[in-house]
Each structure stands twice: as C-alpha cells, then as structure tokens.
Amino acid sequence: MAQQPIIIGTADAKAGDTLFSGATKINANTTELYTGVAANEAAIVANAAAIVANTSLITGFTKTHWF
C-alpha cells in the first residue's frame, strides 16, 4: 500500500502539541517507517537471491528429516 499522508491543514495555537504539530510528527514517523520497510525489503530480496545462487556450492550433505 502506498503511503497516504495526513492532511494537516493550518496550525492551531494551543497549549502542548497542537493538532497541526501532532499530525506533522505522525507524518514524519510514518515516512520513516515506510522508508525503513522499503530498505529492509530490498535487503531481504537481495539476500534471498544470494542464498539461492549459493545453494549449489553446498555439497556432501544428505537431507535428514527430524519428524
């Protein structure tokens, strides 16, 4: 699913974090999470491809079933 940013509108000056400030923080956190997930997904795909490519190098073992 693509990231869907929260539309935060204009700032509202109240005590503590305003709705605007809170929504800005949520957008920043969500962007960071999406970026991290995308980076990890790319690494997993690359590692899986490397494992498949290197399985032919492993020799001398017999499949054993433990159940």
N, C-alpha and C positions, 0 to 999 in steps of 0.2 A: 504494500500500500504506500502511496506517495505521502510525503509529509503535508499536513494541512495546517498552516499557521493560524493561530487565533487572531482574529481581527480585534485589535485592542482599542481603537478609537483615540480620543484625546485624553490627556492627563486630567485627573481629578485630585485637587489638593486637600487631603485629609490626613489625620494622624496615622502613623505607621505606613506600611506599604499601601500605596493606592491601588486601585483596580488596574490602572494602566501599568504601574511598576510590576505588580504581580504577574500580569499577563506577559509582560516583556521577559521576565525571568522564566516563565513557563516555556515561552518560545525558544529562549536561549538553551534551556536544558533539553528540550525536545530535539533541537537541531544537533546538539552534541551527541545525544543518544543515537539518532539516525546516522550520523557520521561514523560513530564507533561501530555500529552494527554493520554498516556497509564495508568498513575496513576489515572487520573480522570475517565477514562472509567471503571477501576476496581471498583472504589468507587461508581459509578452510578449503576453498575450491583449489587453490594452488597446492596445498599440502596433499589433498586427496589425489590430485593428478600425479604428484611426485611419488606417492605410495604405490599407485597403480603401475607407474613406469618402472619402479624398482622391485616389484614383486618377482620378476623373472630372475633377479640376481640372487634370490634366496634359494639355496639348494641343499639337499641332504636331509630334509625333514620329511617325516611321514605324518599325515593327518591323523590326529587322535581325537576321539570323541569321548568326553567325560560323562556323558549322560545316556 
